[in-house]
Amino acid sequence: MKRALGPALKILALRMPAFTIPALAIPALLFASTMRAADAPVVVTSIKPIHSLVSAIMQGVGEPELIVDGAASPHTYNLKPSNARALQEAKVIFWVGPGLEAFLEKPLQALGRDASIAELDNAPGLVKLPFREGGAFEPHDDAPEHDSASGQHDEADAAHDADPGHDSDHGAFDTHLWLDPMNAKAMAAMITTTLVAADPANALTYQGNAKALDDRLDKLDTEIKGIVAPVKGKPLIVFHDAYQYFEHRYGIRVAGSITVSPETIPGAERVSEIHRKVGELGATCVFAEPQFQPRLVNVVIEGTRAKSGVLDPEAATLKAGPDLYFNLMRGIANSMKDCLSSA
């Protein structure tokens, strides 16, 4: 015997809309959704800051894959089998270049032959700065300044970029290019052009997202100038010389680095040199990095009035995604301000 509908169920049935989706239409909608996801090109990125810029431009189309994830560093990374598969399947690959991700150079030649590979250290409009040598270095009074409104750099920057030694020789310049938001804008422009060429069906989405990203980067630049303004010119020591672009953009004085290259453990002579430098500077800050052992920083500040802090130039501790770049840059600015303000 069938149970009669209760009063509440009868009322619910009467209130159901006339345009309820037929059951047969549901699989079709699910299929269409799957097809849209399948249409997104397979895009692979090398490091978190680049992944963040690409993610922002690809929003609404797809999510790029990331090779150097978690707390790993491109300076010491070993390619995994899953990374090799991703490179082989990729339609587009973004990396900074062999000067930073040396571990990718041969795999890209072997596995990325069918992909469009964008080497972002070749992006038009980048400011490139030469590597500094030695543990202690002098402040730069002639730091190049971008025009944050236009994203263009001045004549001194243009002359620097025109030097073929900085464009053709990957070892001739500091590859931490993203630590200047104006360089991030230049790389974002190249990312957009590459994606539009590889996936013209989604060109309008890429271009719209790129415009929004450009505006956010200008606002970020203004915000960081305000954060670091109280500590401009105060000396600090970093773990490795990765911050030139940040210091040139914002007038920060990096007086030396514990090591030039994080792949190489500094010798006793270099550590002693930096220890003497910290003593000469008096109250200052010495910054470690999350991927590397902090004990060297403790040795350097022992017996001095210096304080220690942490900087994360490659976003080792941050969650990947379109907002990572902004969190990375704010984190560096706030870490410098907090430590130097109390030193």
N, C-alpha and C positions, 0 to 999 in steps of 0.2 A: 504494500500500500504506500503510495507516494505521500510524503509529508507536505502539507500546504505551506506556501510561503508565509512567513510572519509579516506583520504590518510594516516593520522597519524595512525588510527586504523589498516589499512591494513599492514603498515610497522611493527607495534607491533606484529601483528599476525604472520608475516613471521619470526620474530626474536625469537618467543617462542621456548624454547629448546624441543628437541624431547623426552627427558626423563621426561617430566612433570608427577607428581604422579597422577595416575588415581583416580577419585573421590571415587571409592569403597575402595581404599586402605587407605584413611584417617581415617575412623572409626577404622580400624584394628590397625593403629599406635597409636591412642589415647587410645585404649584398652590396648595395650602393655605397654604404659607409665603408665597407671593407675595400671596395675598389678605389675610393678616394685615398685611403691610407696607402694602398699599394702603388698609387700613382706618384707618391713622393719619392724623389730621387734618393739613393743611398749616398749619404754625405758623411765623410770621416774627417775628424779634426785631431790635431796632435795633442795640444795641451789645453788646460782649463780656460785660461783667458781668451784664447782663440775660439774654443768651443762656445764660450759665453756670447761673443759677438755674433757667431754664426747662428746660434740658437735664437737670438733676438731677431735676426733678419728672416729666419725660417718659420717663425711663429705662425700657426694657421696652415702650414704646409706639411711639416714633418719635424723630427728631432734628429739632429746629427749625432753620430757616434763619437766617442772620446777614447783615445788611446791611453794617454798618461793620466790615469784616474787616481782617486784616493790621495794619499800622501806621497805618491811617487814623484820623482824629479826627472825632467828630461835629461839632466846632466849625467844620471846614473841608470837610466831605464834600459831594461832588456825586453825586446818584443816578445809577446805571448802568442801562442797559436791562434787564439781568438782574434788578436789584433791582425794577424796575417790574413785570416779569412775575411775580416772586414775590409782590408785594403784590396783584396782580390775582387770583392763584390762591389766596391765603391764606384759611383759615377763621378763624384767630385771629392777631392782630397785637399784639405787646407793645412798648411804647416808654416812655421816661420821661415825655416831654411836650415841648411846643413850646419851653419854656425852654431845653432842652438840644439837641434834634434839630430845630432850626427848619427844616432842609432837608426834613423829612418832612411838615410840616403840610399843604401843598397836595396832594402826592401821595396822602396818606391819604384826603383828601376825594374825589379823583378816581378812585383805583384801589382803595381799600379799602372801597368801599361795601357789598360783600357779606360782609365779614368782621366778626367781633366784635373790636373794638379796645379794648385795655386800656391806659389811660394811668396808669402806675404811680405818678406823683407825686400821684395821688388815693387811694392805698391807705390804708385806715383804720389809725391807729396810728403813722403816720410822724411823726418829729420833723423840723421844717423850720426852717432858720436863714436869716436875711436876708443878702443880699449885703453885704459890707463895701466901703467906698469908700476910695480912696486907696491908695498903695503901702505905707506903713508903718502898722501898727495895733497897738493895745495888746493884751496878753493878756487873756483872759476869766477872771475869778475865779468867775463864776456859771455855769460850764458845766453844762448839763443832763445828768443821769445817768439812764440807763435801769436798770431792774431786769432784769439779764441772765437771771435764772431764769424770769421770767414773760413777758419781752418787752414789758412795759408801761413807760411813761414817767411821770415824776412830775408833780405839779400844775403846776410851772412850764412843763413841756413842753406839758401839756394847754392851758394858757392861751395859749401861743404858737400852737399849732395852731388854737385857736378864733378867732384873729384872721383875719377874712375876707380881709384884704389878702394874707395868705400863701397862702390856698387858692384864691382866685379869680383873682388876678393872677399869671400864670406868671413874670413877671419880678421878683417881689418876694422870691423865696427862692433860695438856692443849690441848684442842681439835681444836685449830685454826691451824691445821697442814699445811694447804696449803700456809701459809705465808713464806714458804721456798721453792724455786723452786725445790730443790732436793727432798723434800717430794712430791711435785706435780709430779715429774718424777716417784716416787715409786707408787703413786696412779694411774697414767696413765698406768703403767704396769699392775696393777691389773684390771683396767677397760678394757684394751685390752684383757687380758686373759678371762675375764668374757664374753665379747661380742663375741669373737671367739667361745667359748664353746656353747653359746646360739644361734649363727647364723653363723655356719661354712661356709655357702655359700658365705658370704662376708668377709671371714677371711683375704684375701689378701689386701682388701681395709683398713680394720681396722689396720692391721700390718704396711702397708705403711704410713698411717696417723699417727700412733703412733711414727714411726721413725722420721717423719718430726716434730712432736710435741716435741720429745725429743731434737732434735737439736735446736729448737726455745727456749726451756727452758734453755739450756746451754748458748745461746747468751744473753737471758734476764738476767741471773745471772751475767754475765760479765758486762752488761750494768748498772745494779743497783749498783754494786760495784763502778763503776765510778761516778755515780750520788751522792752517799752518802759519798764518800771519804772525801770531804772538811769538813764534820760535824761529822765525827766519834768521839765518846767519849763525845760530847756535851750533857748535860743532858736534858731530856724532861719528861713531865708528860702526861699520856694518860687518856682517860675517863674510860676505863676498861682494865684489863690486858689481852689483846688479841694479843700482838705483840712479845712475847718471841722468836718465831721462826725467825722472821725478824731481831730482835736485835742480836740474837746469830749468825746468818748467816753473818751479815754485820757490826758487831761491833758498833751498835747503843746503847746508854746508856739510857734506860728507868728507871728513878729514882723513879717512883711511879705511882699509878693509883687512880683515884677518887673513883672508886668502883671496887670490885672484880668481882661482877656479875651484869650485866645490868638489871636483873630482880628485883634487890633490890635497892631502893633509899638509898644512904649513909646517915648516921646520922650526926648530928652536930659535934660530936667528930672527926669523920673521915675527914670531910671537913676541920675542923680546923687543923688537923694533916697535911693534904696535903698543906694547905695554909702556914703553918710554913715551910714546906719543900721547897715550891716555894720561899719563902723569903730567906731561907738559900742558895739556889742555885743561887740566883741573876738573871741575864738575862738568861731566858730559854723560852721554849714554852710549852703551855698546850693545848692539842688537844681534841676537841669535836668529836662526831660522828653524822652523819646526821639523824639517826633514833631517837636520844634522845635529850631532851631539853638542849640547850647550857647554860642555866642560872647558872648551877652549876660551869661551867668553869669560868663564869664572877665573881662569888663569890670567887673562888680560886685565881684568878689573881688580885683581887681588892687591890689596894695599893701597888702593886709590880711592878717590871720592866719587868715582863713576858709578852709575846705576846701569842695570841691564834691562833690556826689553826684547820683544820678539817682533820681527817683520816677516811677512809671508808673500814674497813677490810673485810666486807661482801658484798661489791659492791652494796650498796643500791641505789646509784645514777647512776649506769652504766647500759647500755643496754645489755641484755643477749645475749650470742653468743660465738663463738669460740675464739674471740679476747678479751673477757672480762677479762680473767685471766691476760693477759699481761698489759692491761690498768689499772687493779686494782693494780698490783705490782708497775708499773711505777708511778701511782698516789700517793701511799704511800711514795715512795722514794722522789719524787719531792716535796711533801708537807713538809716532814721533812727537806729537804735541804733548801727550800725557807724560812721557818720560822726560823730555827736555824741559817741560814746565816745572818739574819737581827736582831737576838736577841742580 
